[in-house]
Amino acid sequence: MNIKNVMPPATSIVREGLITLGGILLAAFIISRWPQAKKFVESNSLTVKDQAGNTIF
């Protein structure tokens, strides 16, 4: 089996990585500037606290 038939070229991997990173940065910018989106994300976030009230994550 030839690995070149299975793996995409490095340029495709880098391109998809940049597209994903750009999308994440754009979403973060929009959420930070739009109060309704920020409230929506905060209301749907999961916060886990221990018995002392400290936030674990």
C-alpha positions in Angstrom: 0.0 0.0 0.0 1.3 3.4 -1.0 1.0 6.1 1.7 0.7 8.8 -1.0 -2.6 7.4 -2.0 -4.0 7.8 1.5 -2.5 11.0 2.8 -3.4 14.4 1.2 -0.5 16.6 0.2 1.0 19.0 2.8 -0.3 22.0 1.0 -3.9 20.8 1.5 -3.3 20.1 5.2 -1.9 23.6 5.7 -4.7 25.2 3.7 -7.4 23.5 5.8 -5.6 24.4 9.0 -5.5 28.1 8.0 -9.2 28.0 7.1 -10.1 26.4 10.4 -8.0 28.9 12.4 -9.5 31.8 10.4 -13.0 30.5 11.2 -12.3 30.2 14.9 -10.8 33.7 15.1 -13.8 35.2 13.1 -16.2 33.4 15.5 -14.4 34.7 18.5 -14.4 38.3 17.1 -18.2 38.1 16.4 -19.0 36.7 19.8 -16.9 39.4 21.5 -18.7 42.2 19.6 -22.3 40.9 19.6 -23.8 40.9 23.1 -26.6 38.5 22.2 -24.1 35.9 20.9 -21.9 36.3 24.0 -24.9 35.8 26.3 -25.9 32.7 24.2 -22.5 31.2 24.5 -22.2 31.9 28.2 -25.6 30.4 28.9 -24.8 27.2 27.1 -21.3 26.8 28.7 -20.7 24.1 31.3 -18.9 25.1 34.5 -17.8 22.4 36.9 -17.1 23.5 40.5 -15.8 21.4 43.4 -17.3 21.4 46.9 -15.4 24.5 48.0 -16.9 26.5 45.1 -13.6 26.6 43.1 -14.1 26.4 39.3 -12.4 23.2 37.9 -13.2 24.0 34.3 
